[in-house]
Amino acid sequence: MVSYVNVLLYGVGGIVVAGMALLVAFQEKLVYVPVLPGLTKSYPITPARLRLLYEDVWLTSSDGVRLHAWFIKLLPDCRGPTILFFQENAGNIAHRLEMVRIMIQRLQCNVFMLSYRGYGASDGFPSQHGIIKDAQAALDHLAQRTDIDTSRIVVFGRSLGGAVGSVLAKNNPDKVSALILENTFTSILDMAGVLLPFLKWFIRKSSSKGPGILNFLVRSPWSTIDIIGEIKQPILFLSGLQDEMVPPSHMEMIYAKAAAHNKQCLFVDFPTGMHMDTWLAGGDHYWRTIQDFLEKTVPDNN
């Protein structure tokens, strides 16, 4: 009987080890999904299809990777806020165009949409280290433009984009005026524990002292919870309470950490909002929330 138990334990242990090995080996492919199943890497549509006024922008990151972006304007001389938009982990910026079209109309703003390295028409392969450089290149480009009000640059990030935007806002308090986070996770490690619960045994959180094997092996930790308290700019948190991918508790934890250090934080939830459709489910309330936040944090002083 003992031998069968030993065999079973060794078998389960082997499966766990094999699973962790695969997770570590292919982690970038799990975190970053530039191409959706059944689709191609290219953009299915461009802003022109939606009759938007836009400019193709080509950037070079600090490590030499060529990046593509769309700069979309409400009007040629629009001096309203400029939103630097960072997307989720799957698909490309073209899949967010319908939402951005409404954003431009409702908020009377410009929107800069960056394709992370390896996404859309950008070169390279995605990684946390590289995408942080990509985000910085996009912000530096905007800060040097003469056709926008550079004192009204607001970073907007959804899901993975919120993690990207948080790092950028922390590193650039002089260039980023405000930050908007929607359905963002506390960290990739915490998300791994949500998607594969057995991994929780191998993850060390800040409140524990375990070995945390995965903490040392994950190359893209995107630990927003660890940096959010260092952001000094105003932050708006938009949380869809029906989020089927990122538990809404993640947004609550990020907000609590931020609000303990920053009095300019606002948390708004949307009872029927899911991971990708909070902007739709929230309707007029969603857009009015953002509009009020922008009017308070980046007012038009002209």
N, C-alpha and C positions, 0 to 999 in steps of 0.2 A: 504493500500500500504506500509506504514511504517513497519507494522508487517512482511510483506514478505521480505523486505530489511533486517530487523533485523535477521530473520531466516536464510537468505542467508549468512549474515556476520558471524553469529554464526557457521553456517555449515562449511564455508571456514576456519574460525579460528580453529574449531575442527579438521579439516583435517590436517591443518598445525601443530597443537600441536601433533596430533597423529603421523604424519610423523616424526617430530623431536624426539619424544619419541622412536619410532622404530629405528631411526638412531642412537641415543645414546645407546640404549640397545644392538644393534647388530653391533656396529661400527667395532669391531675387525674382524668380519666375512666379512664385506664389504671391509676393508683395506687389510686383509691378506687372500689369497686364495691358501692354500697349495695343494689342490686337484682340478684339472680341471674337469669340468662336463664330466661324462662318463668314467673317468679314475680312477686309484687307487692312493693311497699315495706313493706306492713303485716306484722305478726308472724303467722306461720302458727299458732303456739300461744302460750300464756302459762304462767307457772309454775303457775297453777291447774289446768291440764290434767294436770300431773304431781303434783298434790296437794302443792305446796310452799307453805310459809308465806311470803308476800311482801307487799311494799308498793310501789305505784307512786310513784315520786319524780320531781318536776319541779324542775329547776334552771334558773338563768339564769347563763350565762357572763359574764365580765367585759366582753364587748363586746355584751351584750344578747341573745344567742341562747338561745332556750328549748330545754332539753334534757330527754330522758326517760331514766329508769333504773329498774331493778328492784333492790330490796334484799331478798334472800332469806335467811331465817334457818332454822337448824336447829330452834330452839325459841324461844318468845317472849322468854325470859330468857337466851339463849345469850350467854355472856361469853367464848367462845373467840376465836380469831383472826378478824379480818375481812379477807377477800381482795377487793381492788379489781381486778376482772377487765377486761382490755382485749383485745378480739377481733382477729381478722385483718382483712384489707382488704375481704373479700367477704361479702355477706349481712348479717344483723343478729343481735342478741343471742339471738333466739329459736332460731336454728340451733345455739346452744351449750348449750341448756338440759339436754339429756341428760347431757352431760359435767359440767355444774355440779351437777346432781342427785346424781351419784355423788361429786363433790368434797365436797359438804356432808356427806354420810353418812360418807365415809371419813376426812375431816379434822376432823369435828366443828366446823365453822366457819360463819360468815356469808359471803355473797358479794354484792358490789355490782356489778351489770352495767350499764355505761354505754353508751347509744347515742350514738356520735359525731354531731356536727352533720351533717344530711343523711341519717342512717341511722335506720331504724325510725320512731319517732314524733317524733324530734327535728327541729327546724327547721333552716334554713340549708343551706350547701353546704360540703362537706369541704375542708380545706386543712391543711397542717402548722401554720401559725400559729394557726388556729382550734381544731384538735383539742388542741393544747397547753393552750389556755385551757379547753376542755371538761374535760380530765383534772384540771386544777387545781380547777375548780368541784366536781367529784365528791369529790376529796380534802378540800377545805375543808368540804364538807357532812358527811363522815364524821367529821372531826376535831371537829365541833361537837355531835355526837350524844351523848346521855347514856345511851343504852341499850346501848352497846357499850364494850369496853375499847379506848380510843383509843391505848393504848400498844402495841397488837398489830395494827396495820394493815399488811398485806403486799400489795404490788403484784405481780400476775401478768399477764404479757403474752405472747401467742403471735404470732409473725410480726410484722406491723405493730404489733400491740399491745405487743410487746417494745420496739420503738423508742419508742412513746408512754410506756410505763412507765419506761424508762430516763431520759428527760428529766424526768419527774415525780420520780423518786427523787433524781436529782441536785439538783433545785431545792428539795427538801423533806426534808433530812436529819433534821429535827426531827419530822416527821409520818409518814414512811414508815420502818417498822422493818426491812424486808427486801424483796428483789426476787427474783422468779422469772421467768426468760426461757426460752421454748421456741421452737425453730426460728426464731430471729430472724436477720435479715440484717445485714450490716455497714453497708450504705447502699443507698438507692434507685439511686444511680449505679452501684454495683457490680452490682446486680440487673439494671439495664439492659444492662450488658455481658455478663451471663450469658444473658439472653433474646435479645438482638440483638448478637452478638459484634462486628460491624463498628463498633459505637459505642465500643468500647474505645479506638479511635484518637482519640476526641474527649473522653475523660474523663481528667482529671489526678488521680492518686492522691497521697497525702501523700509518697510516696517519689520522685515524679517531678517534673519541671519543665516539662512540656509546656504548650501553650496552654489545654487543658481547656475547650473551648468550652461543653460541656454543663454544666460546673460552675457557670457563670454564668447558665445559662438554666433549670435545674431549680428549680421553686418549692417542691417538697417533698423535700428531699434525705434527710431522716431518717437522718443519719449517726451511727448508734449507736457505731461504732468510734471516733469522735472524742470522745465524751463518757463512754464506759464507764469510763475510767480515773479519772474524777473522782467516781465514786460510792463512798461510804464504807461504806454499809450492807452486810450479808451478801448475797451473790448466789448463787442456785442456777441452773445452766445445764442444761437438759434438751434433749438433741439426738437426733432420730430419724435414724439413719444411712442410711435409705432415702428421705430427704426428696427428693421429685421436683421441688420448686419452688425451695427455697433450698438451695444446696449446703451439706452439713454442715461444710465448711471455714470457712464464715462464722461458725458458732458457735464453732469452735475458735479463730479469730482474735479474736473478741470476748472469749472467756475469757482468752486469753493476755494481751491488753491489760489486762483488769481485774485479773488475778492479779498482774501486775507492780506494781500499786499498792495492792492490797487483799488482805490475807491471809485474808479471810473468804469466799473463793470456792470453790465446789464444782461440778465438771463431771461429769455422768452421761450416758452415751449408751445408746440402746436400739437394738440391731442391726436389728430389723425395723420400727422406727417410720417412718412416712411423715409428710408435712407436717401433715396434719390428724388422723391417727389414732394418734399416739405414745401418747396416754393409753390407748387400747385395746390397742395392740400391747404396751405395757409391762406391762400387767396389774398384778398385786399389787406388783411391784417398783417400778413408777412411783409408786403411791400411798404406799408405804412410804418411798420416797426423799423425797417432799415432807413426809410426816408427821415423819420424823426431823429434817429441816431446820427445820421449824416448832418442834418441841420444843426444839431447840438455840438457835434465834435469837429466838423470841418465846414463852418458857415461861410457863406459868400460875403466877404468883407468889402467888396468893391462898390 
